[in-house]
Amino acid sequence: MIDMGTAMDAISIRSSARAPGVARKWLGGVFQAWSLGDDYVGRTVVTELVTNVYKHTDSELVSVRLLLENRHLVVEVEDASGKVPVVRGEDDTAESGRGLLMMSLLVQDWGVRALGNGGKVTWARLGV
C-alpha cells in the first residue's frame, strides 16, 4: 500500500466516445497500483465526468487527474470549455440527464473550478 498522505497520477485523452472507457481502465490500474481496493465509485465518477466533456463540450482533449490526500481520493477532469455542468432535477420521462445527480449521491463532495484559460476542472472527492 502506498503512503496515504499524498499521491498523484494523470492522463490526457482525446475527447471521443472511447474516452470514458480509456479513463475507466486507467483509473482501475491506478487503484490497483495504489492498493486502494474497490474502484467501482471511482470508475462511475470518471465515466460520468469524462462523458460530460465528450457529449457537452467541443474540447478536443480531456485530462484526468487522481489526487490522494489524507484518505480521500480526488478525481479531477479538466477540459477547455467554460460550460459548467448542471445537475438536472428528477424527471421520470427523461431518457438522459441523471448522471451528475447519481454521481452526487456517491461522492463526499464535488464542484467546478474555472481556469484562467477559459476551461474548467470538474472534481469529486471520494473516501478510500
Secondary structure by P-SEA (a helix, b strand, c coil): cccccccccccccccccaaaaaaaaaaaaaaaaaccccaaaaaaaaaaaaaaaaccccccbbbbbbbbcccbbbbbbbccccbbbbbccccccccccaaaaaaaaaccccccccccccbbbbbccccc
